[in-house]
C-alpha cells in the first residue's frame, strides 16, 4: 500500500533524519514536510498552493513550532470532521508530564520523545512505521488531498 506521511517539524536536522529513515524503510512512498503549523494546516485543507496534495496516512507533529505550535494544530485538526481521523503522532523533545497530558487531552494518537542518539532515533522511526503503517488499521481515506 502507498503511504504518505506529513512531517510537521521546523528543526532541519530532525527533518533530515526523518526523511532518511522513512524513505529508506519499506512503507513510506511519499513524504511531505511542513515547517510550521500554519503551512501544515494549509496543506491538510488543500488551500493554495496545496490544492493537489495527497491525504497523509499519518502525521508526525512536533509541539514547538513557529507561527502555530503543535498544540494549536492538534486543536484544529481534531476539531475538523474531514481531518480528525488522520492519526497524529507527537514527536517532541519534551518529556514534561504537562506536555504529554496536554497532547493526549487534545486527542493526539501517540506521544513519543525524540531520542538524542541517531540509532535510537532510527529505532523509534522504525517502530512508528511498523505499528502505524503495518499493524494498525487506519481509517479509509475520504479525501483526495492532504
N, CA, C and O atoms as CSV, one atom per row, in Angstrom:
chain,resi,resn,atom,element,x,y,z
A,1,UNK,N,N,0.843,-1.191,0.000
A,1,UNK,CA,C,0.000,0.000,0.000
A,1,UNK,C,C,0.882,1.246,0.000
A,1,UNK,O,O,1.948,1.267,0.616
A,2,UNK,N,N,0.435,2.252,-0.680
A,2,UNK,CA,C,1.143,3.518,-0.740
A,2,UNK,C,C,0.783,4.357,0.473
A,2,UNK,O,O,-0.392,4.522,0.802
A,3,UNK,N,N,1.810,4.887,1.137
A,3,UNK,CA,C,1.577,5.726,2.306
A,3,UNK,C,C,2.223,7.085,2.119
A,3,UNK,O,O,3.352,7.201,1.643
A,4,UNK,N,N,1.480,8.107,2.504
A,4,UNK,CA,C,2.003,9.461,2.570
A,4,UNK,C,C,2.104,9.830,4.043
A,4,UNK,O,O,1.168,9.610,4.812
A,5,UNK,N,N,3.238,10.389,4.429
A,5,UNK,CA,C,3.432,10.840,5.802
A,5,UNK,C,C,3.699,12.340,5.764
A,5,UNK,O,O,4.577,12.811,5.041
A,6,UNK,N,N,2.931,13.077,6.550
A,6,UNK,CA,C,3.160,14.507,6.706
A,6,UNK,C,C,3.998,14.707,7.960
A,6,UNK,O,O,3.585,14.331,9.057
A,7,UNK,N,N,5.169,15.297,7.797
A,7,UNK,CA,C,6.054,15.623,8.911
A,7,UNK,C,C,5.952,17.121,9.154
A,7,UNK,O,O,6.237,17.923,8.265
A,8,UNK,N,N,5.542,17.494,10.367
A,8,UNK,CA,C,5.428,18.906,10.724
A,8,UNK,C,C,6.539,19.185,11.731
A,8,UNK,O,O,6.419,18.884,12.919
A,9,UNK,N,N,7.614,19.765,11.227
A,9,UNK,CA,C,8.848,19.892,12.010
A,9,UNK,C,C,9.641,21.076,11.489
A,9,UNK,O,O,9.804,21.230,10.279
A,10,UNK,N,N,10.140,21.922,12.398
A,10,UNK,CA,C,10.926,23.084,11.986
A,10,UNK,C,C,12.423,22.883,12.165
A,10,UNK,O,O,13.206,23.711,11.699
A,11,UNK,N,N,12.844,21.816,12.820
A,11,UNK,CA,C,14.270,21.550,13.022
A,11,UNK,C,C,14.802,20.771,11.819
A,11,UNK,O,O,14.440,19.614,11.607
A,12,UNK,N,N,15.661,21.416,11.038
A,12,UNK,CA,C,16.141,20.817,9.785
A,12,UNK,C,C,16.889,19.508,10.023
A,12,UNK,O,O,16.776,18.586,9.216
A,13,UNK,N,N,17.647,19.409,11.110
A,13,UNK,CA,C,18.374,18.159,11.398
A,13,UNK,C,C,17.392,17.015,11.648
A,13,UNK,O,O,17.607,15.901,11.170
A,14,UNK,N,N,16.316,17.281,12.393
A,14,UNK,CA,C,15.307,16.249,12.628
A,14,UNK,C,C,14.569,15.894,11.338
A,14,UNK,O,O,14.247,14.729,11.102
A,15,UNK,N,N,14.304,16.897,10.512
A,15,UNK,CA,C,13.655,16.646,9.226
A,15,UNK,C,C,14.524,15.708,8.380
A,15,UNK,O,O,14.023,14.752,7.790
A,16,UNK,N,N,15.811,15.989,8.329
A,16,UNK,CA,C,16.709,15.158,7.522
A,16,UNK,C,C,16.786,13.734,8.053
A,16,UNK,O,O,16.795,12.785,7.268
A,17,UNK,N,N,16.843,13.566,9.371
A,17,UNK,CA,C,16.840,12.213,9.945
A,17,UNK,C,C,15.544,11.485,9.613
A,17,UNK,O,O,15.573,10.327,9.198
A,18,UNK,N,N,14.421,12.147,9.789
A,18,UNK,CA,C,13.132,11.532,9.466
A,18,UNK,C,C,13.043,11.190,7.981
A,18,UNK,O,O,12.585,10.111,7.606
A,19,UNK,N,N,13.483,12.114,7.151
A,19,UNK,CA,C,13.465,11.885,5.703
A,19,UNK,C,C,14.297,10.648,5.347
A,19,UNK,O,O,13.857,9.794,4.578
A,20,UNK,N,N,15.500,10.565,5.916
A,20,UNK,CA,C,16.392,9.445,5.616
A,20,UNK,C,C,15.787,8.118,6.093
A,20,UNK,O,O,15.724,7.154,5.330
A,21,UNK,N,N,15.349,8.070,7.340
A,21,UNK,CA,C,14.852,6.806,7.892
A,21,UNK,C,C,13.535,6.385,7.267
A,21,UNK,O,O,13.333,5.199,7.006
A,22,UNK,N,N,12.632,7.327,7.021
A,22,UNK,CA,C,11.346,6.958,6.431
A,22,UNK,C,C,11.486,6.553,4.965
A,22,UNK,O,O,10.844,5.603,4.518
A,23,UNK,N,N,12.309,7.259,4.231
A,23,UNK,CA,C,12.468,6.917,2.811
A,23,UNK,C,C,13.252,5.632,2.608
A,23,UNK,O,O,13.099,4.974,1.579
A,24,UNK,N,N,14.094,5.259,3.578
A,24,UNK,CA,C,14.863,4.022,3.435
A,24,UNK,C,C,14.087,2.815,3.961
A,24,UNK,O,O,14.534,1.677,3.813
A,25,UNK,N,N,12.934,3.058,4.569
A,25,UNK,CA,C,12.104,1.962,5.072
A,25,UNK,C,C,11.192,1.425,3.983
A,25,UNK,O,O,11.135,1.978,2.885
A,26,UNK,N,N,10.484,0.353,4.285
A,26,UNK,CA,C,9.674,-0.314,3.268
A,26,UNK,C,C,8.286,0.265,3.036
A,26,UNK,O,O,7.608,-0.155,2.098
A,27,UNK,N,N,7.840,1.211,3.852
A,27,UNK,CA,C,6.428,1.592,3.815
A,27,UNK,C,C,6.104,2.958,3.259
A,27,UNK,O,O,5.048,3.127,2.650
A,28,UNK,N,N,6.962,3.934,3.441
A,28,UNK,CA,C,6.636,5.306,3.060
A,28,UNK,C,C,7.063,5.546,1.621
A,28,UNK,O,O,8.232,5.386,1.271
A,29,UNK,N,N,6.121,5.923,0.810
A,29,UNK,CA,C,6.444,6.200,-0.577
A,29,UNK,C,C,6.365,7.686,-0.904
A,29,UNK,O,O,6.855,8.127,-1.944
A,30,UNK,N,N,5.749,8.452,-0.016
A,30,UNK,CA,C,5.636,9.892,-0.257
A,30,UNK,C,C,5.752,10.610,1.082
A,30,UNK,O,O,4.967,10.368,1.998
A,31,UNK,N,N,6.724,11.481,1.184
A,31,UNK,CA,C,6.967,12.226,2.409
A,31,UNK,C,C,6.754,13.701,2.131
A,31,UNK,O,O,7.326,14.254,1.192
A,32,UNK,N,N,5.924,14.340,2.954
A,32,UNK,CA,C,5.621,15.759,2.811
A,32,UNK,C,C,6.099,16.456,4.077
A,32,UNK,O,O,5.844,15.987,5.186
A,33,UNK,N,N,6.797,17.585,3.908
A,33,UNK,CA,C,7.343,18.328,5.040
A,33,UNK,C,C,6.653,19.681,5.138
A,33,UNK,O,O,6.548,20.412,4.154
A,34,UNK,N,N,6.186,20.002,6.336
A,34,UNK,CA,C,5.683,21.345,6.645
A,34,UNK,C,C,6.566,21.886,7.756
A,34,UNK,O,O,6.803,21.203,8.753
A,35,UNK,N,N,7.056,23.112,7.589
A,35,UNK,CA,C,7.985,23.697,8.555
A,35,UNK,C,C,7.316,24.400,9.724
A,35,UNK,O,O,7.989,24.796,10.676
A,36,UNK,N,N,6.009,24.558,9.665
A,36,UNK,CA,C,5.285,25.174,10.770
A,36,UNK,C,C,3.828,24.745,10.725
A,36,UNK,O,O,3.378,24.131,9.757
A,37,UNK,N,N,3.097,25.075,11.781
A,37,UNK,CA,C,1.715,24.662,11.887
A,37,UNK,C,C,0.786,25.295,10.865
A,37,UNK,O,O,-0.161,24.656,10.408
A,38,UNK,N,N,1.043,26.529,10.507
A,38,UNK,CA,C,0.205,27.208,9.512
A,38,UNK,C,C,0.318,26.494,8.171
A,38,UNK,O,O,-0.692,26.208,7.528
A,39,UNK,N,N,1.546,26.206,7.751
A,39,UNK,CA,C,1.755,25.510,6.479
A,39,UNK,C,C,1.108,24.123,6.512
A,39,UNK,O,O,0.488,23.712,5.532
A,40,UNK,N,N,1.242,23.408,7.611
A,40,UNK,CA,C,0.646,22.075,7.727
A,40,UNK,C,C,-0.864,22.127,7.546
A,40,UNK,O,O,-1.426,21.323,6.802
A,41,UNK,N,N,-1.515,23.048,8.208
A,41,UNK,CA,C,-2.972,23.149,8.101
A,41,UNK,C,C,-3.405,23.565,6.702
A,41,UNK,O,O,-4.430,23.097,6.207
A,42,UNK,N,N,-2.642,24.431,6.066
A,42,UNK,CA,C,-2.960,24.814,4.677
A,42,UNK,C,C,-2.856,23.597,3.760
A,42,UNK,O,O,-3.696,23.407,2.880
A,43,UNK,N,N,-1.828,22.775,3.965
A,43,UNK,CA,C,-1.680,21.544,3.178
A,43,UNK,C,C,-2.859,20.609,3.410
A,43,UNK,O,O,-3.460,20.097,2.466
A,44,UNK,N,N,-3.178,20.395,4.677
A,44,UNK,CA,C,-4.246,19.461,5.023
A,44,UNK,C,C,-5.601,19.901,4.489
A,44,UNK,O,O,-6.447,19.070,4.157
A,45,UNK,N,N,-5.798,21.193,4.411
A,45,UNK,CA,C,-7.083,21.721,3.921
A,45,UNK,C,C,-7.102,21.926,2.408
A,45,UNK,O,O,-8.131,22.301,1.845
A,46,UNK,N,N,-5.971,21.683,1.753
A,46,UNK,CA,C,-5.906,21.845,0.309
A,46,UNK,C,C,-5.981,23.286,-0.140
A,46,UNK,O,O,-6.466,23.574,-1.234
A,47,UNK,N,N,-5.505,24.195,0.693
A,47,UNK,CA,C,-5.509,25.613,0.336
A,47,UNK,C,C,-4.336,25.906,-0.594
A,47,UNK,O,O,-3.326,25.203,-0.553
A,48,UNK,N,N,-4.458,26.951,-1.445
A,48,UNK,CA,C,-3.369,27.286,-2.352
A,48,UNK,C,C,-2.061,27.491,-1.608
A,48,UNK,O,O,-2.049,28.100,-0.537
A,49,UNK,N,N,-0.983,27.005,-2.145
A,49,UNK,CA,C,-0.788,26.287,-3.410
A,49,UNK,C,C,-0.817,24.765,-3.258
A,49,UNK,O,O,-0.158,24.061,-4.023
A,50,UNK,N,N,-1.567,24.246,-2.288
A,50,UNK,CA,C,-1.554,22.812,-1.973
A,50,UNK,C,C,-2.835,22.094,-2.393
A,50,UNK,O,O,-3.204,21.094,-1.778
A,51,UNK,N,N,-3.511,22.579,-3.417
A,51,UNK,CA,C,-4.794,22.007,-3.823
A,51,UNK,C,C,-4.704,20.530,-4.219
A,51,UNK,O,O,-5.680,19.794,-4.075
A,52,UNK,N,N,-3.563,20.100,-4.707
A,52,UNK,CA,C,-3.432,18.717,-5.186
A,52,UNK,C,C,-2.617,17.831,-4.251
A,52,UNK,O,O,-2.182,16.749,-4.643
A,53,UNK,N,N,-2.409,18.281,-3.023
A,53,UNK,CA,C,-1.637,17.491,-2.056
A,53,UNK,C,C,-2.375,16.194,-1.723
A,53,UNK,O,O,-3.605,16.146,-1.749
A,54,UNK,N,N,-1.622,15.159,-1.415
A,54,UNK,CA,C,-2.184,13.852,-1.079
A,54,UNK,C,C,-2.615,13.798,0.380
A,54,UNK,O,O,-2.074,14.519,1.218
A,55,UNK,N,N,-3.581,12.951,0.682
A,55,UNK,CA,C,-4.021,12.747,2.057
A,55,UNK,C,C,-2.974,11.890,2.769
A,55,UNK,O,O,-2.602,10.832,2.262
A,56,UNK,N,N,-2.491,12.327,3.938
A,56,UNK,CA,C,-1.483,11.520,4.625
A,56,UNK,C,C,-2.100,10.317,5.347
A,56,UNK,O,O,-3.239,10.368,5.811
A,57,UNK,N,N,-1.327,9.248,5.427
A,57,UNK,CA,C,-1.732,8.097,6.238
A,57,UNK,C,C,-1.560,8.423,7.711
A,57,UNK,O,O,-2.296,7.915,8.556
A,58,UNK,N,N,-0.583,9.275,8.016
A,58,UNK,CA,C,-0.359,9.718,9.389
A,58,UNK,C,C,0.406,11.032,9.373
A,58,UNK,O,O,0.969,11.441,8.357
A,59,UNK,N,N,0.407,11.684,10.543
A,59,UNK,CA,C,1.109,12.950,10.715
A,59,UNK,C,C,2.086,12.803,11.879
A,59,UNK,O,O,1.709,12.360,12.964
A,60,UNK,N,N,3.341,13.178,11.643
A,60,UNK,CA,C,4.336,13.271,12.711
A,60,UNK,C,C,4.445,14.749,13.054
A,60,UNK,O,O,4.848,15.557,12.217
A,61,UNK,N,N,4.086,15.102,14.287
A,61,UNK,CA,C,3.923,16.501,14.667
A,61,UNK,C,C,4.832,16.871,15.836
A,61,UNK,O,O,4.786,16.248,16.897
A,62,UNK,N,N,5.650,17.887,15.625
A,62,UNK,CA,C,6.428,18.466,16.717
A,62,UNK,C,C,5.511,19.419,17.482
A,62,UNK,O,O,4.574,19.974,16.908
A,63,UNK,N,N,5.775,19.607,18.760
A,63,UNK,CA,C,4.953,20.531,19.548
A,63,UNK,C,C,5.399,21.979,19.407
A,63,UNK,O,O,4.566,22.879,19.299
A,64,UNK,N,N,6.697,22.206,19.409
A,64,UNK,CA,C,7.226,23.567,19.425
A,64,UNK,C,C,7.547,24.014,18.010
A,64,UNK,O,O,8.630,23.761,17.482
A,65,UNK,N,N,6.579,24.682,17.419
A,65,UNK,CA,C,6.677,25.128,16.028
A,65,UNK,C,C,6.479,26.637,15.946
A,65,UNK,O,O,5.819,27.222,16.805
A,66,UNK,N,N,7.046,27.272,14.922
A,66,UNK,CA,C,6.771,28.696,14.721
A,66,UNK,C,C,5.365,28.919,14.156
A,66,UNK,O,O,4.740,28.007,13.614
A,67,UNK,N,N,4.901,30.128,14.296
A,67,UNK,CA,C,3.621,30.637,13.790
A,67,UNK,C,C,2.402,29.981,14.436
A,67,UNK,O,O,1.528,30.693,14.930
A,68,UNK,N,N,2.316,28.680,14.449
A,68,UNK,CA,C,1.210,27.965,15.113
A,68,UNK,C,C,1.808,26.694,15.660
A,68,UNK,O,O,2.267,25.845,14.896
A,69,UNK,N,N,1.812,26.547,16.983
A,69,UNK,CA,C,2.501,25.396,17.565
A,69,UNK,C,C,1.679,24.110,17.430
A,69,UNK,O,O,0.524,24.131,17.006
A,70,UNK,N,N,2.301,23.007,17.798
A,70,UNK,CA,C,1.673,21.704,17.632
A,70,UNK,C,C,0.379,21.541,18.400
A,70,UNK,O,O,-0.520,20.825,17.959
A,71,UNK,N,N,0.274,22.196,19.544
A,71,UNK,CA,C,-0.959,22.119,20.332
A,71,UNK,C,C,-2.113,22.770,19.572
A,71,UNK,O,O,-3.223,22.239,19.526
A,72,UNK,N,N,-1.833,23.921,18.980
A,72,UNK,CA,C,-2.863,24.616,18.191
A,72,UNK,C,C,-3.231,23.800,16.955
A,72,UNK,O,O,-4.397,23.755,16.564
A,73,UNK,N,N,-2.249,23.163,16.348
A,73,UNK,CA,C,-2.512,22.306,15.185
A,73,UNK,C,C,-3.424,21.150,15.596
A,73,UNK,O,O,-4.379,20.831,14.887
A,74,UNK,N,N,-3.137,20.524,16.735
A,74,UNK,CA,C,-3.980,19.424,17.224
A,74,UNK,C,C,-5.422,19.880,17.429
A,74,UNK,O,O,-6.355,19.177,17.040
A,75,UNK,N,N,-5.610,21.042,18.033
A,75,UNK,CA,C,-6.962,21.565,18.269
A,75,UNK,C,C,-7.716,21.677,16.952
A,75,UNK,O,O,-8.860,21.235,16.846
A,76,UNK,N,N,-7.071,22.273,15.943
A,76,UNK,CA,C,-7.755,22.473,14.657
A,76,UNK,C,C,-7.966,21.162,13.911
A,76,UNK,O,O,-9.033,20.937,13.339
A,77,UNK,N,N,-6.957,20.299,13.915
A,77,UNK,CA,C,-7.080,19.003,13.227
A,77,UNK,C,C,-8.190,18.146,13.810
A,77,UNK,O,O,-9.061,17.653,13.094
A,78,UNK,N,N,-8.140,17.980,15.126
A,78,UNK,CA,C,-9.094,17.074,15.769
A,78,UNK,C,C,-10.486,17.680,15.856
A,78,UNK,O,O,-11.453,16.968,16.130
A,79,UNK,N,N,-10.604,18.988,15.626
A,79,UNK,CA,C,-11.903,19.637,15.584
A,79,UNK,C,C,-12.508,19.688,14.194
A,79,UNK,O,O,-13.639,20.146,14.030
A,80,UNK,N,N,-11.776,19.227,13.194
A,80,UNK,CA,C,-12.242,19.270,11.805
A,80,UNK,C,C,-12.748,17.887,11.405
A,80,UNK,O,O,-11.965,16.937,11.376
A,81,UNK,N,N,-14.041,17.750,11.095
A,81,UNK,CA,C,-14.585,16.425,10.765
A,81,UNK,C,C,-13.930,15.760,9.548
A,81,UNK,O,O,-13.963,14.536,9.420
A,82,UNK,N,N,-13.340,16.557,8.660
A,82,UNK,CA,C,-12.674,15.983,7.489
A,82,UNK,C,C,-11.263,15.502,7.791
A,82,UNK,O,O,-10.713,14.704,7.032
A,83,UNK,N,N,-10.665,15.970,8.882
A,83,UNK,CA,C,-9.259,15.673,9.179
A,83,UNK,C,C,-9.040,14.895,10.473
A,83,UNK,O,O,-7.955,14.356,10.694
A,84,UNK,N,N,-10.048,14.834,11.321
A,84,UNK,CA,C,-9.861,14.316,12.680
A,84,UNK,C,C,-9.470,12.844,12.741
A,84,UNK,O,O,-8.936,12.401,13.758
A,85,UNK,N,N,-9.718,12.076,11.689
A,85,UNK,CA,C,-9.393,10.652,11.737
A,85,UNK,C,C,-7.953,10.345,11.350
A,85,UNK,O,O,-7.509,9.207,11.504
A,86,UNK,N,N,-7.219,11.325,10.855
A,86,UNK,CA,C,-5.822,11.086,10.497
A,86,UNK,C,C,-5.032,10.910,11.792
A,86,UNK,O,O,-5.062,11.794,12.648
A,87,UNK,N,N,-4.326,9.790,11.953
A,87,UNK,CA,C,-3.533,9.599,13.177
A,87,UNK,C,C,-2.424,10.639,13.287
A,87,UNK,O,O,-1.706,10.915,12.326
A,88,UNK,N,N,-2.302,11.211,14.491
A,88,UNK,CA,C,-1.274,12.209,14.761
A,88,UNK,C,C,-0.357,11.663,15.852
A,88,UNK,O,O,-0.787,11.392,16.973
A,89,UNK,N,N,0.907,11.511,15.497
A,89,UNK,CA,C,1.923,11.058,16.428
A,89,UNK,C,C,2.758,12.271,16.790
A,89,UNK,O,O,3.445,12.836,15.939
A,90,UNK,N,N,2.700,12.673,18.053
A,90,UNK,CA,C,3.515,13.786,18.515
A,90,UNK,C,C,4.916,13.242,18.756
A,90,UNK,O,O,5.104,12.257,19.471
A,91,UNK,N,N,5.887,13.898,18.150
A,91,UNK,CA,C,7.296,13.528,18.279
A,91,UNK,C,C,8.016,14.783,18.760
A,91,UNK,O,O,8.289,15.694,17.978
A,92,UNK,N,N,8.320,14.819,20.055
A,92,UNK,CA,C,8.815,16.043,20.677
A,92,UNK,C,C,10.053,15.784,21.518
A,92,UNK,O,O,10.280,14.666,21.980
A,93,UNK,N,N,10.848,16.820,21.713
A,93,UNK,CA,C,11.989,16.711,22.624
A,93,UNK,C,C,11.532,16.817,24.074
A,93,UNK,O,O,12.276,16.454,24.985
A,94,UNK,N,N,10.326,17.308,24.293
A,94,UNK,CA,C,9.826,17.498,25.651
A,94,UNK,C,C,9.426,16.175,26.288
A,94,UNK,O,O,8.771,15.335,25.672
A,95,UNK,N,N,9.835,16.022,27.524
A,95,UNK,CA,C,9.439,14.876,28.327
A,95,UNK,C,C,8.601,15.349,29.512
A,95,UNK,O,O,8.378,14.601,30.464
A,96,UNK,N,N,8.141,16.595,29.443
A,96,UNK,CA,C,7.380,17.195,30.543
A,96,UNK,C,C,6.005,16.536,30.655
A,96,UNK,O,O,5.278,16.463,29.665
A,97,UNK,N,N,5.642,16.062,31.831
A,97,UNK,CA,C,4.322,15.447,32.012
A,97,UNK,C,C,3.174,16.344,31.546
A,97,UNK,O,O,2.178,15.846,31.021
A,98,UNK,N,N,3.300,17.650,31.729
A,98,UNK,CA,C,2.238,18.564,31.304
A,98,UNK,C,C,2.074,18.567,29.783
A,98,UNK,O,O,0.951,18.639,29.285
A,99,UNK,N,N,3.187,18.489,29.039
A,99,UNK,CA,C,3.102,18.432,27.574
A,99,UNK,C,C,2.463,17.123,27.122
A,99,UNK,O,O,1.647,17.103,26.201
A,100,UNK,N,N,2.839,16.044,27.775
A,100,UNK,CA,C,2.285,14.732,27.416
A,100,UNK,C,C,0.782,14.696,27.703
A,100,UNK,O,O,-0.005,14.277,26.855
A,101,UNK,N,N,0.389,15.136,28.898
A,101,UNK,CA,C,-1.041,15.172,29.249
A,101,UNK,C,C,-1.830,16.044,28.274
A,101,UNK,O,O,-2.903,15.665,27.804
A,102,UNK,N,N,-1.272,17.224,27.980
A,102,UNK,CA,C,-1.988,18.143,27.096
A,102,UNK,C,C,-2.134,17.567,25.691
A,102,UNK,O,O,-3.195,17.696,25.081
A,103,UNK,N,N,-1.084,16.935,25.170
A,103,UNK,CA,C,-1.167,16.353,23.830
A,103,UNK,C,C,-2.275,15.296,23.758
A,103,UNK,O,O,-3.054,15.271,22.805
A,104,UNK,N,N,-2.339,14.431,24.764
A,104,UNK,CA,C,-3.401,13.418,24.776
A,104,UNK,C,C,-4.771,14.049,25.008
A,104,UNK,O,O,-5.762,13.590,24.440
A,105,UNK,N,N,-4.842,15.086,25.826
A,105,UNK,CA,C,-6.116,15.779,26.044
A,105,UNK,C,C,-6.622,16.412,24.744
A,105,UNK,O,O,-7.826,16.566,24.542
A,106,UNK,N,N,-5.682,16.776,23.871
A,106,UNK,CA,C,-6.040,17.360,22.571
A,106,UNK,C,C,-6.203,16.277,21.500
A,106,UNK,O,O,-6.315,16.585,20.313
A,107,UNK,N,N,-6.215,15.033,21.916
A,107,UNK,CA,C,-6.510,13.871,21.073
A,107,UNK,C,C,-5.385,13.436,20.148
A,107,UNK,O,O,-5.633,12.902,19.067
A,108,UNK,N,N,-4.139,13.666,20.579
A,108,UNK,CA,C,-3.018,13.046,19.853
A,108,UNK,C,C,-3.197,11.539,19.962
A,108,UNK,O,O,-3.667,11.042,20.985
A,109,UNK,N,N,-2.829,10.815,18.924
A,109,UNK,CA,C,-2.958,9.363,18.949
A,109,UNK,C,C,-1.793,8.692,19.661
A,109,UNK,O,O,-1.902,7.551,20.111
A,110,UNK,N,N,-0.682,9.403,19.759
A,110,UNK,CA,C,0.509,8.842,20.387
A,110,UNK,C,C,1.456,9.995,20.713
A,110,UNK,O,O,1.481,11.008,20.013
A,111,UNK,N,N,2.233,9.829,21.783
A,111,UNK,CA,C,3.233,10.829,22.159
A,111,UNK,C,C,4.553,10.109,22.350
A,111,UNK,O,O,4.648,9.185,23.157
A,112,UNK,N,N,5.570,10.523,21.615
A,112,UNK,CA,C,6.899,9.936,21.721
A,112,UNK,C,C,7.930,11.034,21.909
A,112,UNK,O,O,7.833,12.108,21.315
A,113,UNK,N,N,8.902,10.754,22.732
A,113,UNK,CA,C,10.010,11.689,22.916
A,113,UNK,C,C,11.055,11.407,21.851
A,113,UNK,O,O,11.404,10.252,21.604
A,114,UNK,N,N,11.556,12.466,21.217
A,114,UNK,CA,C,12.609,12.311,20.214
A,114,UNK,C,C,13.893,11.851,20.895
A,114,UNK,O,O,14.375,12.506,21.819
A,115,UNK,N,N,14.437,10.749,20.452
A,115,UNK,CA,C,15.722,10.311,21.020
A,115,UNK,C,C,16.857,11.217,20.547
A,115,UNK,O,O,16.813,11.746,19.437
A,116,UNK,N,N,17.865,11.391,21.388
A,116,UNK,CA,C,19.025,12.214,21.036
A,116,UNK,C,C,20.029,11.441,20.204
A,116,UNK,O,O,20.754,12.032,19.405
A,117,UNK,N,N,20.082,10.144,20.375
A,117,UNK,CA,C,21.028,9.275,19.687
A,117,UNK,C,C,20.449,8.827,18.334
A,117,UNK,O,O,19.274,8.470,18.254
A,118,UNK,N,N,21.263,8.846,17.282
A,118,UNK,CA,C,20.797,8.504,15.933
A,118,UNK,C,C,20.274,7.070,15.853
A,118,UNK,O,O,19.270,6.820,15.186
A,119,UNK,N,N,20.934,6.131,16.519
A,119,UNK,CA,C,20.461,4.739,16.492
A,119,UNK,C,C,19.104,4.609,17.168
A,119,UNK,O,O,18.228,3.896,16.679
A,120,UNK,N,N,18.930,5.299,18.296
A,120,UNK,CA,C,17.641,5.276,18.982
A,120,UNK,C,C,16.574,5.988,18.152
A,120,UNK,O,O,15.414,5.576,18.138
A,121,UNK,N,N,16.969,7.050,17.465
A,121,UNK,CA,C,16.045,7.776,16.597
A,121,UNK,C,C,15.558,6.840,15.489
A,121,UNK,O,O,14.368,6.801,15.179
A,122,UNK,N,N,16.484,6.092,14.898
A,122,UNK,CA,C,16.089,5.148,13.840
A,122,UNK,C,C,15.148,4.082,14.396
A,122,UNK,O,O,14.147,3.762,13.755
A,123,UNK,N,N,15.442,3.524,15.572
A,123,UNK,CA,C,14.565,2.515,16.169
A,123,UNK,C,C,13.170,3.086,16.424
A,123,UNK,O,O,12.165,2.405,16.217
A,124,UNK,N,N,13.116,4.322,16.868
A,124,UNK,CA,C,11.822,4.964,17.105
A,124,UNK,C,C,11.049,5.115,15.805
A,124,UNK,O,O,9.862,4.797,15.746
A,125,UNK,N,N,11.712,5.596,14.766
A,125,UNK,CA,C,11.052,5.777,13.467
A,125,UNK,C,C,10.588,4.427,12.911
A,125,UNK,O,O,9.480,4.323,12.384
A,126,UNK,N,N,11.418,3.411,13.025
A,126,UNK,CA,C,11.030,2.073,12.547
A,126,UNK,C,C,9.838,1.541,13.335
A,126,UNK,O,O,8.956,0.896,12.767
A,127,UNK,N,N,9.807,1.808,14.645
A,127,UNK,CA,C,8.669,1.390,15.462
A,127,UNK,C,C,7.387,2.092,15.053
A,127,UNK,O,O,6.333,1.463,14.959
A,128,UNK,N,N,7.472,3.399,14.808
A,128,UNK,CA,C,6.317,4.163,14.331
A,128,UNK,C,C,5.831,3.579,13.021
A,128,UNK,O,O,4.644,3.304,12.844
A,129,UNK,N,N,6.755,3.397,12.119
A,129,UNK,CA,C,6.428,2.883,10.786
A,129,UNK,C,C,5.783,1.501,10.880
A,129,UNK,O,O,4.754,1.252,10.251
A,130,UNK,N,N,6.377,0.613,11.654
A,130,UNK,CA,C,5.863,-0.752,11.761
A,130,UNK,C,C,4.458,-0.758,12.353
A,130,UNK,O,O,3.556,-1.396,11.810
A,131,UNK,N,N,4.269,-0.048,13.465
A,131,UNK,CA,C,2.957,-0.070,14.099
A,131,UNK,C,C,1.901,0.658,13.270
A,131,UNK,O,O,0.869,0.081,12.929
A,132,UNK,N,N,2.163,1.936,12.943
A,132,UNK,CA,C,1.120,2.758,12.323
A,132,UNK,C,C,0.858,2.433,10.865
A,132,UNK,O,O,-0.251,2.658,10.380
A,133,UNK,N,N,1.854,1.908,10.145
A,133,UNK,CA,C,1.655,1.647,8.716
A,133,UNK,C,C,1.504,0.164,8.382
A,133,UNK,O,O,1.101,-0.177,7.270
A,134,UNK,N,N,1.823,-0.721,9.331
A,134,UNK,CA,C,1.686,-2.159,9.058
A,134,UNK,C,C,0.689,-2.863,9.959
A,134,UNK,O,O,-0.080,-3.704,9.492
A,135,UNK,N,N,0.690,-2.534,11.241
A,135,UNK,CA,C,-0.138,-3.262,12.198
A,135,UNK,C,C,-1.495,-2.606,12.402
A,135,UNK,O,O,-2.531,-3.266,12.312
A,136,UNK,N,N,-1.487,-1.300,12.677
A,136,UNK,CA,C,-2.740,-0.583,12.942
A,136,UNK,C,C,-3.610,-0.549,11.691
A,136,UNK,O,O,-3.110,-0.471,10.569
A,137,UNK,N,N,-4.897,-0.607,11.903
A,137,UNK,CA,C,-5.862,-0.447,10.813
A,137,UNK,C,C,-6.230,1.030,10.755
A,137,UNK,O,O,-6.866,1.563,11.664
A,138,UNK,N,N,-5.822,1.673,9.684
A,138,UNK,CA,C,-6.087,3.105,9.526
A,138,UNK,C,C,-7.446,3.315,8.891
A,138,UNK,O,O,-7.929,2.456,8.153
A,139,UNK,N,N,-8.070,4.457,9.173
A,139,UNK,CA,C,-9.374,4.712,8.555
A,139,UNK,C,C,-9.222,4.867,7.047
A,139,UNK,O,O,-8.198,5.347,6.561
A,140,UNK,N,N,-10.258,4.452,6.309
A,140,UNK,CA,C,-10.192,4.641,4.847
A,140,UNK,C,C,-10.070,6.121,4.532
A,140,UNK,O,O,-10.615,6.973,5.234
A,141,UNK,N,N,-9.350,6.404,3.475
A,141,UNK,CA,C,-9.174,7.801,3.076
A,141,UNK,C,C,-10.457,8.313,2.444
A,141,UNK,O,O,-10.995,7.730,1.502
A,142,UNK,N,N,-10.920,9.406,2.987
A,142,UNK,CA,C,-12.145,10.007,2.469
A,142,UNK,C,C,-11.798,11.138,1.513
A,142,UNK,O,O,-12.481,11.347,0.511
A,143,UNK,N,N,-10.737,11.863,1.826
A,143,UNK,CA,C,-10.324,12.993,0.996
A,143,UNK,C,C,-9.358,12.529,-0.083
A,143,UNK,O,O,-8.772,11.453,0.030
A,144,UNK,N,N,-9.191,13.318,-1.108
A,144,UNK,CA,C,-8.227,13.011,-2.156
A,144,UNK,C,C,-6.994,13.897,-2.060
A,144,UNK,O,O,-6.098,13.807,-2.900
A,145,UNK,N,N,-6.943,14.733,-1.066
A,145,UNK,CA,C,-5.815,15.629,-0.873
A,145,UNK,C,C,-5.434,15.591,0.594
A,145,UNK,O,O,-6.145,15.013,1.416
A,146,UNK,N,N,-4.283,16.223,0.926
A,146,UNK,CA,C,-3.908,16.305,2.345
A,146,UNK,C,C,-4.932,17.186,3.017
A,146,UNK,O,O,-4.850,17.420,4.222
